[in-house]
Amino acid sequence: MIRRPPRSTPLYSSAASDVYKRQQQEMIANLTVGDEIISSGGMVCTISKITDDFLTVRANDVQFIIKRDAVSSILPKGTISSI
């Protein structure tokens, strides 16, 4: 059995992690219909409907539903049309 001494410092900074979580929650709370987003799976799509926990999004001619938490970033307006 290998015994390791306890860590004196955490593996990550909890303050930085808290700031990131708060920014992510604010971004998700401020989503509106028509926003262009990137999902956590890398899909680039436009929001067409918003409910409490889910978003109906459109990518090309396909509509699908994702969880609000699956949004990784919001793109500037017109990004999808310029791709």
Residue pairs with C-beta under 8 A, 6 or more apart in sequence:
27 71
27 73
27 74
28 68
28 69
28 71
31 37
31 47
31 50
31 55
31 68
31 71
31 74
32 47
32 50
33 47
33 48
33 49
33 50
34 46
34 47
34 77
35 46
35 47
35 74
35 75
36 44
36 45
36 46
36 47
36 74
36 75
36 76
36 77
36 78
36 79
36 80
37 44
37 45
37 46
37 47
37 57
37 71
37 72
37 73
37 74
37 75
38 44
38 71
38 72
38 73
38 75
39 45
39 57
39 66
39 70
39 71
39 72
40 70
40 71
40 72
41 70
43 57
43 59
44 59
44 75
44 79
44 80
44 83
45 57
45 58
45 59
45 80
46 57
46 58
46 59
46 80
47 55
47 56
47 57
48 56
48 57
48 58
48 63
49 55
49 56
50 56
50 68
53 67
53 68
54 65
54 66
54 67
54 68
55 65
55 66
55 67
55 68
55 71
56 63
56 64
56 65
57 63
57 64
57 65
57 66
